Amino acid sequence: VSEETPKVGRVEEFTVSGDKLVGRLKELLHEGNIRRVSLQTEDGRTLIEVPLILGVAGAMAGAVLAPVWAAIGAIAALVVKLKVVVERVE
């Protein structure tokens, strides 16, 4: 039995203020088809990289990702602007 690994379809980057970060990430999660999210400083240093489980959505996503949300909230409180890099799956 072979398992096929999903391929990255496209990478999107955008800048968001720390106070809007968690809300924007939740919007992205509900859109689906996201493989990985990376938070970077404006100069490109990676602060956290979160691989997302395909098929996890809704309330289950909140429970599974609760520790990650806590870390992201702490980062958002400390950093004024972040670059969010989103890898989507085809």
N, C-alpha and C positions, 0 to 999 in steps of 0.2 A: 504494500500500500504506500503510495507516494503522496506526500502533502505538498501542494503548490504554495509557495510563498507569495503573498500579494506584492505587486510592484508599485513603487512610488510613481504616481501619475504626475503630480506637479508640487512645487514648493511655493508657498506664499509667505511673504514677509510684510509685517506692518508694525508701526510704532503705536504704543498705547500708554496712557498715563497709569501710574500705579493704582489709583482709586477706581479705574474702570477695568482693570485686568481680570478679576475673577468673573465678572459678568460677561465679558467678551469671550472668555474661555468656555464658559457654560453654553453660550450661544453656539460656539464652534462644535462642542461635543454633541449638541442636539442635531446639528446638521449631518453628522455621521461621516463616513468614509475618511476619517482621519487616522493616520497611522502613528504619527509622532508629533509632539509639540515641544518646542524648545524656547526657553526664555533667555534672552541675551541682553547684555548692557548695550548702550548705544554704540560703543566701540567694538562690539562683536564678541565679547567674552561670554561664554555660556554659563548661566547661573544654575539652571536645572533643565533636564531633558526628560520628558515623560512619554514613554511608549504607551499607546492606548490599545486596549483589547478590542478587537473588532467584534461587533455585535453587542457590546455592552451599551445599554441606553437607559434613559429614564431614571427611576428611583434606584435601580440596581447600580448604575454608574456612580451615583452619589455615595453609596455605601462602600463600593470597591475603591473609589478614589478619595475617600475622606482624609487619609493622611497626606495625600498629595495636595489636596485643597488647602490644608493647614499650612504646608510649606509654601505654597504659592501666595497665600494670604500674608505670610510673614515677609516674603520677598517684596510683595506689592507695597507693604507699609514702609519699607526701607528705601525703595528706589522710585525716583520721580518718573522716569520714562524707561520703558523696556521695548526691546524689539522682540516680537513674537514670530517664530518661524514655524509654519504648519506644513507637514508633509501629508498629502492626501493620496489615497489609493485609487487606482483606476477602477 
